[in-house]
């Protein structure tokens, strides 16, 4: 194992320096199957303590994408034969044109939106339910809820968010949408089978007849670095680390992320300026280097941001 | 592995082929499907793979495939069983899906004779046919990956167009998802997911599905029908219980609703089921 690493000082909102592998594996883009869109940049209605890109009401590191930027990205993705779309932020439902963006995207392919659900009022839930039933492609929502108790969730998401997120989930369910509940394992043991079982039972008791769950491990960057710890210099990938066949399982072999300021390999790396691939779509078709600390988590835990 | 390339003699007024996938050890549905295909005049019969999994008595499938001269593509299950691997490589990502998939796989691996395993290992990953004036490509999951799921609600037209162009076919036939559908682009290219004959498609009915393609040379046309097949599902359920397969599997056969391997379903397909 080669533990050599280059320390880069990046002036990002006072975050700690990011370590970069000196000899990272390279990963070609097999196909642009999945396009992520950072529709609301780093702007969010809440400021979670585990957010790996430190989103919040005042974080303008990435601004909202304009409708025209989204349209351009969709046009370019169509030319690449892109199969599916994901939207995230920040909180996508902060975007004033989110309905137009959703409608436009679903004309072209299936769409999943990552949200905390808090801003989805009854009118929006009704519109989303109608869209789910009538869109040409599958329309999915992922609502993040980091625990089935207020104690677990609110300790990282903010006081009162548990209750407000549950209210959003129930409004969606009332209008025929069964979201995937996305859980970041903010406490040790949350991903164990008995805890998963308890979470599923909690969702059934809530009234969700087909509970869907996705667990994610935390990425030790952004605010999470302060909540728990940051990566060490040993937590980097080097040439030869990937297992046979692993390239195909890593989402970055078949996805790219578009933001207001250009294209990145994946949703995790948008606050690392040196990970930016360029301003145009064509720049994003190049191979990437798995040089960054979050790459280590995807490798070790087999994480995929796909549903 | 050599790929079969066939040009079918379609000089007659019409010429039909049957294409099915996903036997899942369901030899009773296989028998019914083969008889139905013959009755409808299919001149050749193709199977897109996954002979094992889910049902009882894996070895009862193979003599039927051979008796009817079925030309077979290798599915992910066939590759795993043929090579005595540890799991089915179905492509599931959720632990609940993998839990039940492993039960099926362990049962099938333990109850498939070596000579059938060896045969599964020899199957080809794809078949190319010319039917009428159409180039057909027969695969298990997708042309590019044996365990890729092509669901109706998540397969975009730009993606389909790329597949037709890259793999130089007008008609692509696949299975793997277990739910049948077809879609034709404006330029006439068509993807046909033939569904599965081993398990009903989560629609609350006990019938299973396969595809019949008919070339009409005079009209330069190839028609594709997705056809339901009835079989003795109660007998299958009885035999599954005799083999002590999970009651959840039996329930699917008896009710037509999927009870396992649900997490892989896209939102729309999931909403159409009971569980």
Interface residues (C-beta under 8 A of the other chain):
Chain A: X31 X33 X77 X78 X79 X80 X81 X82 X83 X84 X108 X109 X110 X132 X137 X138 X139 X140 X176 X178 X180 X193 X196 X210 X212 X214 X248 X304 X306
Chain B: X93 X94 X95 X144 X145 X151 X153 X154 X155 X156 X157 X158 X159 X161 X162 X163 X262 X263 X266 X267 X268 X269 X270 X271 X273 X275
